[in-house]
Amino acid sequence: MGSSYGPRASETSPYPSTEKRREDNMNSPRLEYTAELLRHFADLRDGSHGGATSRREKERLFTAAVALLDPYARQPLEEINADLLLGTGEVTATGVRGRGTGLDAIWALSWPEQQAGAIQPVVIRAYYGVGAHHPHLQAGTAGDWPLNVFDEKQAAAELPTLRAVASADLHNLVFRRDYRIIPAIMNGWVPRQPA
């Protein structure tokens, strides 16, 4: 069918139509990132986080989520270090820290050009603020993403988000200085030309 603009999304989409999905529940199969959003919004609706309602239990879940996320938060930083910083950087992690504003954990990538430019490192931060209902992820320079990770599979599914967080932060740091903080560019990297 379709229209003069081409087929409708429902005719080409590999996903079931909206009508079919309205009857779904939290156990129905879906994309990992939309499942995380649903967990996040259900927590808001239900006044809980992963089934927990007390601050103490939510903090326990946050601490467990940080441990599960650790290898996946390090991975995009290591990838950026290898590909863009030519191995000159260092990835560090704080583990969970209690601060006056709540709990947080930071994974950071620093390198000589960033330090010489007096700008912050690339940061992935997990945090659970004092007045917050549940935890989030953020970059050093960019917004908030839901953090609803309760098992290894959910932690692994965060890798694309963690890559986006780290990439957004690096992008913003370049704009705060310039492209010269990226060793691969200064080493003469050029994009491949289409054949």
C-alpha positions in Angstrom: 0.0 0.0 0.0 1.8 3.1 1.3 1.5 6.5 -0.2 3.3 8.8 -2.6 5.9 9.1 0.1 6.6 5.4 0.1 5.5 2.5 2.3 4.2 3.2 5.8 6.5 2.4 8.6 4.1 -0.4 9.8 4.5 -2.1 6.4 8.3 -2.1 6.5 9.1 -2.3 10.3 10.5 -5.6 11.7 8.6 -4.8 14.9 4.9 -5.5 15.6 2.5 -2.7 15.2 1.4 -0.5 18.1 -2.0 -2.1 18.2 -0.4 -5.5 18.9 2.0 -4.1 21.5 -0.7 -2.4 23.7 -1.4 -5.8 25.3 2.2 -6.4 26.2 3.5 -6.6 29.7 7.0 -6.1 31.2 7.9 -9.7 30.3 7.1 -9.4 26.6 10.1 -9.3 24.3 11.3 -5.9 23.2 14.5 -3.9 22.4 16.8 -3.6 25.4 16.8 0.2 25.4 13.0 0.5 25.2 12.8 -2.2 28.0 15.1 0.0 30.1 12.9 3.0 29.5 9.9 1.0 30.5 11.6 -0.1 33.7 12.5 3.5 34.4 8.9 4.8 33.8 7.3 1.9 35.7 9.6 2.8 38.7 8.3 6.4 38.5 4.7 5.1 38.4 5.1 2.6 41.2 7.3 4.7 43.5 10.0 2.0 43.5 13.4 1.2 41.8 13.8 -2.5 40.9 11.2 -3.4 43.4 12.9 -1.5 46.2 11.1 1.4 48.0 13.5 2.3 50.8 16.6 4.6 50.2 18.8 1.9 51.8 17.7 -0.8 49.4 17.9 1.5 46.4 21.5 2.3 47.3 22.2 -1.4 47.5 20.8 -1.8 44.0 22.9 1.2 42.8 26.1 -0.3 44.2 25.3 -3.6 42.5 24.6 -1.8 39.2 27.9 0.0 39.3 29.7 -3.3 39.7 27.8 -4.8 36.8 28.5 -1.7 34.6 32.2 -1.5 35.4 33.5 -3.5 32.4 31.0 -1.9 30.0 31.8 1.7 31.2 35.5 1.0 30.8 35.1 -0.4 27.3 34.1 2.8 25.3 36.8 4.7 27.2 39.4 2.1 26.2 38.1 2.2 22.6 38.4 6.0 22.4 41.9 5.7 24.0 43.0 3.2 21.4 41.5 4.7 18.3 41.5 8.5 18.9 44.1 9.0 21.6 46.5 6.4 20.2 46.9 4.7 23.6 48.2 7.8 25.3 45.3 8.0 27.8 44.5 6.4 31.1 41.2 5.0 32.3 40.4 5.3 36.0 37.4 4.4 38.1 36.4 5.6 41.5 34.0 2.9 42.5 30.9 4.0 44.5 31.5 7.1 46.6 29.2 8.7 49.2 29.1 12.4 48.8 26.9 15.2 50.3 24.8 15.1 47.1 24.3 11.3 47.2 26.2 8.3 45.7 28.2 8.3 42.5 30.8 6.4 40.6 33.0 7.9 37.9 34.9 6.3 35.1 37.2 8.8 33.5 39.7 8.9 30.5 42.5 11.5 30.8 45.4 12.1 28.4 48.2 14.5 28.0 46.6 16.9 25.5 43.4 17.1 27.7 45.5 17.8 30.8 47.6 20.4 29.0 44.4 22.1 27.8 43.2 22.4 31.4 39.9 20.7 30.5 38.2 17.8 32.4 38.7 14.2 31.2 36.0 12.2 29.3 33.6 11.2 32.1 30.9 8.5 32.5 29.1 9.1 35.8 26.6 6.9 37.5 24.8 8.8 40.3 22.0 8.5 42.7 21.3 12.0 44.1 19.9 12.6 47.6 16.5 13.8 46.4 16.3 11.5 43.4 13.8 8.7 43.0 16.3 6.5 41.3 19.8 6.6 39.7 21.0 7.9 36.3 24.0 8.0 34.0 25.6 11.2 32.7 28.6 12.5 30.8 30.8 15.2 32.3 29.3 17.7 29.8 26.0 16.1 28.8 22.5 15.1 30.1 21.0 12.2 31.9 20.2 8.7 30.9 18.1 6.2 33.0 20.1 3.7 35.0 18.0 0.6 35.6 20.5 -2.2 35.5 19.8 -5.2 37.7 21.6 -8.1 36.0 24.5 -8.9 33.6 22.4 -8.9 30.5 21.0 -5.5 31.3 24.5 -4.2 32.0 25.8 -5.5 28.7 22.9 -3.9 26.9 24.1 -0.5 28.2 27.2 -0.6 26.0 25.7 1.4 23.2 24.4 4.1 25.6 27.8 4.2 27.4 29.5 4.6 24.0 27.1 7.5 23.2 27.7 9.1 26.6 31.5 8.9 26.2 31.3 10.2 22.6 29.1 13.1 23.5 31.5 14.1 26.2 34.6 13.9 24.0 32.7 15.9 21.3 31.9 18.6 23.8 35.5 18.7 25.1 36.8 19.2 21.6 34.4 22.2 21.2 35.7 23.6 24.5 39.2 23.6 23.1 39.7 22.3 19.5 40.6 19.2 17.5 44.2 19.4 18.5 43.4 17.6 21.8 42.9 14.4 19.6 46.2 12.7 18.9 44.9 10.7 15.9 44.0 13.9 14.2 47.3 15.5 15.0 49.0 12.4 13.7 47.5 13.0 10.2 44.4 10.7 10.3 42.2 11.3 7.3 38.9 9.6 6.4 38.8 7.0 3.7 37.6 8.3 0.4 34.6 6.4 -1.2 35.7 4.1 -4.0 
